[in-house]
Amino acid sequence: MIGTAGLSNHAVSTGQAITAPEFDQLMALFAPFEDQPSVAIGLSGGPDSMALALLLKEWITARGGHLRALTVDHGLREDSGAEARWVAARMAEEGVDHDVLPWKGEKPNTAIQSAARQARHRLLTDFCSRHGILHLVMAHHLDDQAETLLLRVRQGSGPDGLAAMAPIRDLGSCRLLRPLLGVPKVRLLASLQAQGQSWVEDPSNRDQSFERVRLRQCLPALADQGMTAPGLSDLAAAMGKTRHVLDRAAAASLATTCRLHPAGFVTLDRARFLALSPFLARRALGFCLAAVRGRPYGPGPDAIESLFRHLSVHKPGFASQHGCLIGSYKDQILVFREPGRTERQRVIPGNALLWDHRFLVNLAEMGPQEPISIGPLTALGVDTVSHWTKTHEKSAPTGSLNGSLPPKIIWPALPAFWSKNQKSGDYRLISAPHLGYLEAGFPQGWLTSCRFLPERGPLTMAFTLV
């Protein structure tokens, strides 16, 4: 449904349009930018993102940069395709390049809003990674921050959750920027009214079956009791500072106990890890799982507590959690991706791919002619590499990428490159780069990157890959 900017004066009487100098100051918080910056915006077409798109266009034009508007079509409503086309037409009128990113595949029957947010994040960041865009800007504002804090309070979150949304997040291949977190929605509406700009109205924003909508409708009553959106936002900012202090303490602990391997796994010195204070040890464990899983967050506190008990008593075997396996191995603790949790993806020569949210992959532009995919090594690949080491009379492969050889228990989950026989449907192993394996006769120089790129956080604050 397309809304109009014909709001009554009363609707915007408590807000004023955001001026260009004000927006310059908001964006200055994220400096420095490169000369002629390339920026993408997540543009749903709603009033918040439309207002941000117009502000960004003016900001980036003044700097000779390039703005790319990205609309994710979730396909959850009949009107979504028409709305995406309307947004594309509006951006064309503004002279802004625009792309529609469809969410393909089956949709879940439950927790649909959470799944949609995750899909939107993945589609937007993957696009930025493929196109070398360093800055992804989102339109979350002060009222969104207040709602997020209330959600986290109801969920019983600690400092991490109560910090709500951060103004900036380093995603590795790009930065996620939220310049409007201190700006109330009413000012965004006023900005649209000032320009006579229309927008898309999403009916799900009024659907009371969603918890966020119900909490949003409680905000006026809470404000009457002194719990205003600015006050809740200030509390989130205070919790953010607390989280930063805890992150620094966790990073210091990880620097003495942990190694992050370029093959995408973590080793912890077991004795040193268990000697940490229980609070820091649990926090560090969550960061390790998040990095190996390729996600910004680890599992919840109950799962972390169960894992910590498993490690403390030195139980045999590996526990499964958060898409990872974790357990004691000799005098270490290993955290690695669980085999069978990753899928093969086609790699196009000359195009970047972020596989499993963790590995930045590039094939040479004039790469192999046959279709190449990346996926886990699996037991089949382990057998191939093991046979290769024996026939070449090597005690172990030397590895063509930096880093010591991973323990063999981790091999099935390592990234590997495959070619599919179009007639039989069988796959043959082309390369296991972290084990130094390359199929005999396959041309050199075809792979330009298979780089472990975990989410930025305390684990990567503490040290570089070793």
CORSUL-V202941 format. One record per pair of residues at least 24 apart in sequence whose C-alpha atoms are under 10 Angstrom apart, sorted by the first residue. I is the first residue (numbers start at 1). J is the second residue. D is the distance in whole Angstrom. If there is no record, write none. Layout:
i = {I I}
j = {J J}
d = {D D}
This chain:
i = {1 1 1 1 1 1 1 1 1 2 2 2 2 2 2 2 2 2 3 3 3 3 3 3 3 3 4 4 4 4 4 4 4 4 4 5 5 5 5 5 5 5 5 5 5 5 5 6 6 6 6 6 6 7 7 7 7 7 8 9 9 11 11 11 12 12 12 12 12 12 12 12 13 13 13 14 14 14 14 15 15 15 15 15 15 15 15 15 16 16 16 16 16 16 16 16 17 17 17 17 17 17 17 17 17 17 17 18 18 18 18 18 18 18 18 18 18 18 19 19 20 20 20 20 21 23 23 23 23 23 23 23 24 24 24 24 24 24 25 26 26 26 26 26 26 27 27 27 27 27 27 28 29 29 29 29 30 30 30 30 30 30 30 33 33 34 34 34 35 35 35 36 36 36 36 36 36 36 37 37 37 37 37 37 37 37 37 38 38 38 38 38 38 38 38 38 38 38 38 39 39 39 39 39 39 39 39 39 39 39 39 39 39 40 40 40 40 40 40 40 40 40 40 40 40 40 40 40 40 40 40 41 41 41 41 41 41 41 41 41 41 41 41 41 41 42 42 42 42 42 42 42 42 42 42 42 42 42 43 43 43 43 43 43 43 43 43 43 43 43 43 43 43 44 44 44 44 44 44 44 44 44 44 44 44 44 44 44 44 45 45 45 45 45 45 45 45 45 45 45 45 45 45 46 46 46 46 46 46 46 46 47 47 47 47 47 47 47 47 47 47 47 47 48 48 48 48 48 48 48 48 48 48 48 48 48 48 49 49 49 49 49 49 49 49 50 50 50 50 50 50 50 50 50 50 50 50 51 51 51 51 51 51 51 51 51 51 51 51 51 52 52 52 52 52 52 52 52 52 53 53 53 53 53 53 54 54 54 54 54 54 54 55 56 57 57 57 66 66 66 67 67 67 67 67 67 68 68 68 68 68 68 68 69 69 69 69 69 69 69 70 70 70 70 70 70 70 70 70 70 71 71 71 71 71 71 71 71 72 72 72 72 72 72 72 72 72 72 72 73 73 73 73 73 73 73 74 74 74 74 74 74 74 74 74 75 75 75 75 76 76 76 76 77 77 77 79 80 80 83 83 83 83 84 86 86 87 87 87 90 90 90 99 101 111 112 113 113 113 113 121 122 122 125 125 125 125 125 125 125 125 126 126 126 126 126 126 126 127 127 127 128 128 128 129 129 129 129 129 129 129 129 129 130 130 130 130 130 130 130 130 131 131 132 132 132 133 133 133 134 134 134 134 134 134 134 135 135 135 135 135 135 135 136 136 136 136 136 136 136 136 137 137 137 137 137 137 137 138 138 138 138 138 138 138 139 139 139 139 139 139 139 139 140 140 140 140 140 140 140 140 140 140 140 141 141 141 141 141 141 141 141 141 141 141 142 142 142 142 142 142 142 142 142 142 142 142 142 143 143 143 143 143 143 143 143 143 143 143 143 143 143 144 144 144 144 144 144 144 144 144 144 145 145 145 145 145 145 145 145 145 145 145 145 146 146 146 146 146 146 146 146 146 146 146 146 146 146 147 147 147 147 147 147 147 147 147 147 147 147 148 148 148 148 148 148 149 149 149 149 149 150 150 150 150 150 150 151 151 151 151 157 157 158 158 158 159 159 159 159 159 159 159 159 159 160 160 160 160 160 160 160 160 160 160 161 161 161 161 162 162 162 162 162 162 162 162 162 162 163 163 163 163 163 163 163 163 163 163 163 163 164 164 164 164 164 164 165 165 165 165 166 166 166 167 169 169 169 169 170 170 170 170 171 171 171 171 171 171 171 172 172 172 172 172 172 172 173 173 173 173 173 181 182 182 182 182 183 184 184 244 246 246 246 246 247 247 247 247 247 247 247 247 247 248 248 248 248 248 249 249 249 249 249 250 250 250 250 250 250 250 250 250 250 250 250 250 251 251 251 251 251 251 251 251 251 251 251 252 252 252 252 252 252 252 253 253 253 253 253 253 253 253 254 254 254 254 254 254 254 254 254 254 254 254 254 255 255 255 255 255 255 255 256 256 257 257 257 258 258 258 258 258 258 258 258 259 259 259 259 259 259 259 259 259 260 260 260 260 260 260 260 260 260 260 260 260 260 260 261 261 261 261 261 261 261 261 261 261 262 262 262 262 262 262 262 262 262 262 262 262 262 262 262 263 263 263 263 263 263 263 263 263 263 263 263 263 263 263 263 263 263 263 263 263 263 264 264 264 264 264 264 264 264 264 264 264 264 264 264 264 264 264 264 264 264 265 265 265 265 265 265 265 265 265 265 265 265 265 265 266 266 266 266 266 266 266 266 266 266 267 267 267 267 267 267 267 267 267 268 268 268 268 268 268 268 269 269 269 269 269 269 270 270 270 270 270 270 270 270 270 270 270 271 271 271 271 272 273 273 273 273 274 274 274 278 278 281 282 282 283 284 284 285 285 285 286 286 287 287 287 287 287 288 288 288 288 288 288 288 288 289 289 289 289 289 289 289 289 289 289 290 290 290 290 290 290 290 290 291 291 291 291 291 291 291 291 291 291 291 291 291 291 292 292 292 292 292 292 292 292 292 292 292 292 292 292 293 293 293 293 293 293 293 293 293 293 293 293 293 293 294 294 294 294 294 294 294 294 294 294 294 294 295 295 295 295 295 295 295 296 296 296 296 297 297 297 298 299 324 325 329 329 334 334 334 335 336 336 336 336 336 337 337 337 337 337 338 338 338 338 338 339 339 339 339 339 339 339 339 339 340 340 340 340 340 340 341 341 342 342 342 342 342 343 343 343 343 344 344 344 344 344 344 344 344 344 345 345 345 345 345 345 346 346 346 346 346 346 346 346 347 347 347 347 347 348 348 349 349 349 350 352 352 353 353 354 354 354 354 355 355 355 355 355 356 357 357 357 357 358 358 358 358 358 358 359 359 359 359 359 359 359 360 360 360 360 360 360 361 361 361 361 361 361 361 362 362 362 362 362 362 363 363 363 363 363 363 364 364 364 364 364 365 365 365 366 366 367 367 367 367 367 367 368 368 368 368 368 370 370 370 371 371 371 371 371 372 372 372 372 372 372 373 373 373 373 373 373 373 373 374 374 374 374 374 374 374 374 374 374 375 375 375 375 375 375 376 376 376 376 376 376 376 376 376 377 377 377 377 377 377 377 377 377 377 377 377 378 378 378 378 378 378 378 379 379 379 380 380 380 380 381 381 381 381 381 381 381 381 381 381 381 381 382 382 382 382 382 382 382 382 383 384 384 384 384 384 385 385 385 385 385 385 385 385 385 386 388 388 388 388 389 396 396 397 397 397 397 398 398 398 398 399 399 399 399 399 399 400 400 400 400 400 400 400 401 401 401 401 401 401 401 402 402 402 402 403 403 403 403 404 404 404 405 405 405 406 406 411 415 415 416 417}
j = {79 80 82 83 199 200 201 202 203 45 46 83 86 198 199 200 201 202 46 47 197 198 199 200 201 202 47 192 193 196 197 198 199 200 201 47 189 190 191 192 193 194 195 196 197 198 199 192 193 194 196 197 198 189 190 192 193 196 193 190 193 186 189 190 185 186 187 188 189 190 191 193 186 187 190 184 186 187 190 183 184 185 186 187 188 189 190 191 186 187 188 189 190 191 193 194 51 186 187 188 189 190 191 192 193 194 195 51 52 55 183 187 188 189 190 191 192 194 55 191 55 56 58 59 59 52 55 56 58 59 179 180 55 56 58 59 60 179 179 178 179 180 181 182 183 56 59 177 178 179 180 179 167 168 177 179 135 167 168 175 177 178 179 134 135 63 65 134 63 64 65 60 61 62 63 64 65 66 61 63 64 65 66 67 133 134 135 64 65 66 67 68 128 131 132 133 134 135 136 65 66 67 68 69 128 132 133 134 135 136 137 174 175 66 67 68 69 70 97 98 124 125 127 128 133 134 135 136 137 138 176 67 68 69 70 71 98 124 135 136 137 138 139 176 177 68 69 70 71 72 120 121 124 125 136 137 138 139 68 69 70 71 72 84 87 88 91 98 99 100 137 138 139 69 70 71 72 73 80 83 84 87 100 138 139 199 200 201 202 70 71 83 84 86 87 88 90 91 198 199 200 201 202 83 87 139 198 199 200 201 202 139 185 188 189 190 191 192 197 198 199 200 201 138 139 140 141 180 184 185 186 187 188 189 191 192 199 137 138 139 140 141 188 199 200 87 90 91 139 188 189 191 192 197 198 199 200 139 185 187 188 189 190 191 192 193 195 197 198 199 137 138 139 140 179 180 188 191 192 91 94 96 137 138 139 91 94 96 191 192 195 197 191 137 94 95 96 96 97 133 95 96 97 98 133 135 96 97 98 99 128 133 136 96 97 98 99 100 136 137 97 98 99 100 101 123 124 127 128 136 98 99 100 101 102 120 123 124 99 100 101 102 103 116 119 120 121 123 124 100 101 102 103 104 116 120 101 102 103 104 107 116 117 119 120 102 103 104 107 103 107 112 116 202 203 204 202 200 202 199 200 201 202 200 199 200 198 199 200 197 198 199 127 127 210 210 204 210 211 212 176 354 357 171 172 173 174 175 176 354 357 173 174 352 353 354 355 357 352 353 354 173 174 175 171 172 173 174 351 352 353 354 360 173 350 351 352 353 354 360 362 351 352 173 174 352 173 174 175 170 171 172 173 174 175 176 170 171 173 174 175 176 177 168 169 171 174 175 176 177 178 168 175 176 177 178 179 180 167 176 177 178 179 180 181 177 178 179 180 181 183 185 188 165 167 177 178 179 180 181 182 183 184 185 165 178 179 180 181 182 183 184 185 188 233 180 181 182 183 184 185 186 229 230 231 232 233 234 180 181 182 183 184 185 186 216 219 228 229 230 232 233 180 181 182 183 184 185 212 216 229 233 180 181 182 183 184 229 230 232 233 234 236 237 181 215 216 219 227 228 229 230 231 232 233 234 235 236 211 212 213 214 215 216 217 218 219 229 232 233 212 215 216 232 233 236 229 232 233 235 236 212 215 216 219 232 236 211 212 215 216 300 301 239 243 301 236 238 239 240 241 242 243 244 246 236 239 240 241 242 243 244 246 247 297 236 239 240 243 232 233 235 236 237 238 239 240 242 243 233 234 235 236 237 238 239 240 241 242 243 244 233 235 236 237 239 240 233 236 237 240 236 237 240 237 296 455 456 457 296 455 456 457 295 296 453 454 455 456 457 358 360 452 453 454 455 456 354 360 453 454 455 233 229 230 233 234 230 229 230 458 279 280 283 458 280 283 284 287 457 458 459 461 462 457 458 459 461 462 280 283 284 458 462 276 279 280 281 282 283 284 285 287 458 459 461 462 280 283 284 287 457 458 459 460 461 462 463 280 284 458 459 461 462 463 277 280 281 283 284 458 459 462 280 281 283 284 285 287 288 458 459 460 461 462 463 458 459 460 461 462 463 464 462 463 281 284 332 284 288 332 333 334 459 462 463 288 334 459 460 462 463 464 465 466 288 291 292 335 403 452 454 459 460 462 463 464 465 466 292 402 403 404 405 406 452 464 465 466 359 401 402 403 404 406 434 450 451 452 453 454 464 465 466 292 336 359 401 402 403 404 405 406 410 411 413 414 415 433 434 435 450 451 452 465 466 291 292 293 294 335 336 337 358 359 406 410 413 414 415 434 451 452 453 454 465 289 291 292 293 324 334 335 336 337 406 410 413 414 452 291 292 326 332 333 334 335 336 337 459 326 328 329 331 332 333 334 335 336 328 329 331 332 333 334 335 328 330 331 332 333 334 311 312 314 327 328 329 330 331 332 333 334 312 331 332 333 332 311 312 332 333 308 311 312 305 308 308 307 308 458 458 459 326 335 459 322 459 455 457 458 459 460 324 334 335 336 457 458 459 460 321 322 323 324 325 326 335 336 337 459 322 323 324 454 455 456 457 459 335 336 337 357 358 452 453 454 455 456 457 458 459 460 322 323 324 325 335 336 337 338 357 358 452 453 454 455 321 322 323 324 335 336 337 338 341 356 357 358 454 455 323 337 355 356 357 358 359 452 453 454 455 456 322 356 357 358 454 455 456 454 455 456 457 322 455 457 322 323 413 410 407 409 407 409 410 410 409 410 411 413 414 376 410 412 413 414 376 410 412 413 414 376 377 378 379 410 411 412 413 414 375 376 377 378 412 413 376 413 374 375 376 413 415 373 374 375 376 372 373 374 375 376 415 416 417 418 372 373 374 375 417 418 371 372 373 374 375 417 418 419 371 372 373 374 417 372 373 446 447 448 448 449 450 449 450 450 451 452 453 415 450 451 452 453 415 452 453 454 455 450 451 452 453 454 455 415 449 450 451 452 453 454 449 450 451 452 453 454 447 448 449 450 451 452 453 446 447 448 449 450 451 445 446 447 448 449 450 445 446 447 448 449 446 447 448 445 446 443 444 445 446 447 448 442 443 445 446 447 419 420 421 418 419 420 421 422 417 418 419 420 429 430 416 417 418 419 420 427 429 430 415 416 417 418 419 429 430 431 432 450 413 414 415 416 417 418 411 412 413 414 415 416 417 418 432 410 411 412 413 414 415 416 417 418 429 431 432 410 411 412 413 414 415 416 411 412 413 412 427 428 429 411 412 414 416 417 418 427 428 429 430 431 432 408 409 411 412 413 414 429 432 412 428 429 432 437 439 411 429 431 432 435 436 437 438 439 437 437 438 439 440 437 435 436 434 435 436 437 434 435 436 437 432 433 434 435 436 437 432 433 434 435 436 437 438 433 434 435 436 449 450 451 433 434 465 466 434 435 465 466 434 435 466 434 435 436 434 435 435 450 452 450 447}
d = {7 9 9 7 9 6 5 7 8 9 9 8 9 7 6 4 6 9 9 9 9 6 5 6 6 9 10 9 9 8 7 4 6 8 9 9 8 9 9 6 5 8 8 5 5 5 8 9 7 10 7 9 8 8 8 9 7 10 9 9 10 8 9 8 10 6 7 9 7 6 9 9 9 10 9 10 7 8 9 10 8 9 5 5 8 8 6 9 8 5 8 9 6 7 10 9 10 9 5 7 8 5 4 8 8 7 9 9 10 8 9 7 7 10 8 6 10 10 8 8 7 9 8 7 9 9 7 8 10 8 8 9 9 9 10 7 10 10 9 9 6 8 10 9 10 9 9 9 9 6 9 9 9 9 10 8 10 9 8 10 8 9 8 9 9 10 9 9 8 8 8 8 9 9 6 5 4 7 10 7 8 5 6 8 9 8 8 9 6 5 6 8 10 10 8 6 7 7 9 8 6 5 6 9 9 10 6 7 5 6 7 10 10 8 6 5 6 7 10 9 9 10 9 7 7 8 6 5 6 9 10 8 6 5 6 9 10 9 8 6 5 6 8 10 9 9 6 5 6 8 9 9 7 10 7 6 6 8 10 6 6 5 8 9 8 10 10 9 10 10 9 8 8 9 8 5 7 8 10 9 8 8 10 10 10 9 8 10 9 10 8 8 8 8 6 9 9 10 9 6 5 8 9 10 9 10 9 5 5 6 7 9 9 7 7 10 9 7 9 8 5 7 8 9 6 8 8 9 10 7 10 10 6 8 10 9 9 9 7 5 8 10 9 9 10 9 10 10 9 9 10 10 8 8 8 7 9 8 10 9 6 8 9 6 6 10 9 8 10 9 9 8 6 10 9 8 8 9 10 9 10 9 9 9 9 9 8 10 9 9 9 9 9 9 8 9 8 8 9 10 9 6 7 9 10 10 6 5 6 8 10 9 9 7 6 5 6 9 10 10 9 6 5 6 7 9 7 9 10 10 8 6 5 6 8 9 10 9 9 6 5 6 7 10 9 6 9 7 8 7 6 5 6 9 10 9 8 6 5 8 9 7 10 8 8 7 7 8 9 9 8 9 9 9 10 10 10 10 9 9 7 9 10 9 9 9 10 8 8 10 9 9 10 9 9 10 10 8 10 10 10 10 8 8 10 8 7 9 9 9 10 9 10 9 7 7 10 9 10 9 10 8 7 10 10 9 6 7 10 7 7 7 9 9 10 6 5 6 8 10 10 9 8 8 8 9 8 7 9 10 10 9 7 4 6 9 9 10 9 5 5 6 7 10 10 10 7 6 5 6 9 9 8 6 5 6 8 10 10 7 6 5 8 8 10 9 6 7 6 8 10 10 10 9 9 10 6 8 6 6 9 9 10 9 10 8 8 5 4 6 6 6 6 9 10 7 5 5 5 5 7 10 7 7 10 9 7 10 10 8 9 8 6 6 9 8 9 9 6 8 9 8 10 8 10 10 9 9 9 9 9 9 10 7 9 10 10 8 9 8 6 10 8 10 10 10 9 8 10 8 5 8 8 5 5 9 9 8 10 7 9 10 7 6 10 9 8 8 9 9 8 9 10 10 9 9 10 7 8 8 7 9 7 9 9 8 10 8 7 8 10 9 9 9 9 9 9 9 6 7 9 7 6 10 9 10 7 7 10 8 6 9 9 10 10 9 9 9 9 10 10 8 6 9 9 6 8 10 9 9 10 8 4 6 7 5 4 8 8 7 10 9 9 6 8 8 8 10 8 9 9 9 8 8 10 9 9 8 9 10 7 6 8 10 8 9 8 5 6 9 9 10 10 6 7 6 6 9 8 8 10 9 8 10 8 8 9 9 8 8 9 10 8 9 9 9 9 9 10 8 6 9 9 10 10 7 10 8 9 8 10 9 9 10 10 9 6 8 9 7 6 10 9 7 8 10 9 9 10 8 9 9 5 6 8 6 5 9 10 10 9 9 9 6 10 9 7 8 10 8 10 10 8 9 9 10 7 9 9 9 8 7 9 9 6 8 10 8 9 9 5 6 10 9 10 10 10 10 9 9 10 9 10 8 9 9 10 10 9 10 10 8 9 7 7 9 9 9 10 10 10 10 8 8 10 8 8 5 6 10 9 7 8 10 8 8 9 6 6 9 8 7 6 9 10 8 9 7 6 9 10 10 6 7 10 9 9 9 9 8 9 9 7 9 9 10 7 8 9 6 9 9 8 7 9 10 8 6 9 9 9 7 8 8 8 10 10 9 8 9 10 9 6 8 8 9 9 8 6 9 10 7 6 5 7 9 8 10 9 9 9 7 9 10 8 6 5 6 10 10 10 10 9 10 6 6 5 6 9 9 10 9 5 5 7 8 10 10 7 5 6 9 9 9 10 10 8 9 9 6 5 6 9 10 8 8 9 10 10 10 9 9 9 8 7 10 9 8 9 7 10 8 8 10 9 10 10 10 10 8 7 6 9 10 10 7 9 10 9 7 10 8 7 9 7 9 9 7 8 9 10 8 10 9 8 8 10 9 9 10 10 10 10 8 10 9 5 6 8 8 10 7 8 9 9 7 10 7 6 6 10 10 8 10 10 7 9 10 7 6 7 10 8 6 9 10 8 8 8 8 9 10 9 10 7 5 5 9 10 8 5 6 10 9 10 7 8 8 6 10 9 6 8 8 10 9 9 7 10 10 9 9 10 9 10 9 9 10 7 10 8 9 10 8 9 6 8 10 9 9 6 10 7 9 7 9 9 9 6 5 8 10 8 10 8 9 8 9 9 10 7 7 8 10 10 8 6 7 10 6 5 4 7 10 9 9 9 9 5 5 7 10 10 7 6 4 6 9 10 9 10 8 6 5 7 9 8 9 9 9 10 9 9 10 10 9 9 9 9 9 9 9 10 10 10 9 9 8 8 9 10 8 6 5 5 8 8 9 6 5 4 5 8 7 6 5 6 6 10 8 8 5 5 7 9 10 9 6 5 5 7 9 9 6 5 5 7 9 7 5 6 6 9 8 10 9 10 8 9 10 8 5 8 10 9 8 10 7 9 7 9 9 8 6 7 9 10 7 6 5 8 10 8 8 6 5 6 8 10 10 10 7 6 5 6 9 10 10 9 10 10 9 8 6 6 6 7 9 6 5 5 5 6 8 9 9 10 7 5 6 5 6 5 8 9 8 9 7 10 8 4 6 8 9 9 8 6 9 8 10 9 8 9 7 10 8 10 9 10 8 6 9 9 8 9 10 7 6 10 10 10 9 10 9 8 10 9 10 10 9 9 8 8 9 7 9 10 10 8 10 9 10 9 9 10 9 6 6 7 9 7 6 9 9 7 6 5 4 7 9 6 7 7 5 8 9 6 6 8 7 10 9 9 10 8 9 8 8 10 8 6 9 9 8 7 7 9 8 8 9 8 10 10 10}
